[in-house]
Amino acid sequence: MRKAFLFAAAVILVSLPAAPAWAWGCSGHEIVALIAHQELQQLDKHHRTQVLAEVERLLALQDRNYPHRYCGDLNLDAMAFWATWADDHRSLDPRTGPWHYWDIPLSQSSAASADQFCAEGCVVKALESEIAILRDKTRPDAERSTALLYVLHFVGDMHQPLHEEDNGDRGGNCVPVSFLNHATEQRSNGGYSPNLHGMWDTELVETIGGIDRKSPGASGQVTAFAERLSQEDKALIGRSAKAPVDIVGWANQTHQVARTVAYADLQPPVAPVAAERACSDAEALYFGQHEIAGATYVAAATPTVEQQLSLAGARLADVLYTSLR
């Protein structure tokens, strides 16, 4: 049984960096990769395979000192280091931007097909494409290595609930939310911080995990959270890492989390809208409604955040193992 989450807002000080809105943020992507790394070790040990070694061989072809890296290097293993690369790269290649999410309308309760809401590209199509490149041993190693970087990242992206929905608000980016003791405020470069999307990317993960990336102990904090999830969710991770790969099914499952938790548990709850609207209109509406995600919201969201990180790590291991064994 998962240990009860004991939350004390006075103890946990939340850092709110002016970071781009990226799924799971730096810490979340690293945690997903660390969970996957451990599960790959177990799969290799059980089946006497060398998949993790192949992952590390392909990653070693990349230049770790690449420019424009946003996340600080916490000296974690290669999978965790490279799990954030795709966010850095999209500033150089904007066409990859839509590959990080899938804008299923929040109002949609039924499962979406891969051909829906994907005219400009989406994470499910991008993942299917990059997995195909990774699996193809006739391709140059350089191409397969880059595909691996995308796979490391996109599996994490598709498990962040705000990356599998849209409510006329750019996946929650246009929903100002006061988080714990930090009131939402307008940034000098536009938009509001905190907002719903960024809160799920970063603030929730780091609050729940007790992570302060500015502290000297950040590496140990990220590692400890990943190890805790690996132990507490051991059965779930083990089952999920051996299940059939189902990219579209996984994304639809995450979409339901956005509907039932991320939006529904805000105070006041945010309902699905019937039509698209300008981000400025959404921001004005929700700022006027004084959306709050306080201690009650964090406590309610904690099991979901932890489960989504664990599932992402397990399913990343599943994708890599079935692609490279």
Number of C-alpha atoms within 10 A of each C-alpha: 5 11 7 9 12 8 15 9 14 8 8 15 16 19 15 14 11 11 13 12 18 23 27 33 24 26 30 31 28 30 29 31 33 27 29 32 22 17 25 26 17 15 21 16 11 9 9 10 17 16 20 24 13 15 19 14 14 20 22 12 12 14 8 14 7 10 9 11 14 13 16 10 12 18 9 16 13 18 23 26 21 21 27 29 22 22 24 17 17 15 12 10 10 10 11 18 17 17 23 26 28 28 21 23 22 23 14 14 12 9 14 17 13 17 11 11 15 18 8 10 18 24 27 26 17 20 24 13 14 19 21 14 21 25 18 14 11 9 11 11 17 13 14 22 21 19 21 24 21 26 24 29 27 27 29 29 27 31 30 27 31 33 30 29 29 24 25 23 21 19 25 28 24 26 32 31 31 22 24 19 14 17 14 19 15 14 11 7 7 8 17 21 26 25 26 27 28 29 26 26 26 23 25 23 24 26 18 20 22 18 25 19 18 9 9 10 12 16 18 13 19 24 19 16 23 26 16 15 21 24 14 16 18 15 11 15 25 19 13 20 26 16 12 11 15 11 18 19 15 17 27 23 15 20 31 19 22 22 23 11 17 26 22 16 19 18 16 14 14 17 12 16 14 11 8 13 13 11 17 13 13 21 22 13 15 17 21 10 15 16 23 24 23 17 15 14 19 23 15 14 20 19 15 15 24 22 18 20 25 27 26 31 33 31 31 27 32 24 24 23 23 15 15 17 13
